[in-house]
Amino acid sequence: MAEDIKILWEKKKDFCKQEKLRGNSNQPKAPKIFRYMKQLVLNFLLFLFSCSSPVTRNDAVIRFKGQEYDFGTISLKEEVYYGFEFSNPGKMPLVM
């Protein structure tokens, strides 16, 4: 009797496999509208996640006191110097 059950079980598995290959599986497929809605909701959630406010970082920041300096008229071979002042308002050290 156990062998008969095993044979029937194998036949059922083969039948199910053939039906699945033919596209006649017993599991009902969701209508296309539900698949599209699921994809739309997932895309919307991904969009919301990507548009969320960025995490505030405390990286090093360089800020110059003046953006430009006018050297005026300089004659040929005259050496001029100017020191740009800068600061680091960030929390991390500034490495140059």
Sequence and secondary structure as in RCSB ss.txt:
>XXXX:A:sequence
MAEDIKILWEKKKDFCKQEKLRGNSNQPKAPKIFRYMKQLVLNFLLFLFSCSSPVTRNDAVIRFKGQEYDFGTIS
LKEEVYYGFEFSNPGKMPLVM
>XXXX:A:secstr
 HHHHHHHHHHHHHHHHHHHHHT  SS    HHHHHHHHHHHHHHHHHHHTS          EES S        
TT        EE  SSS    
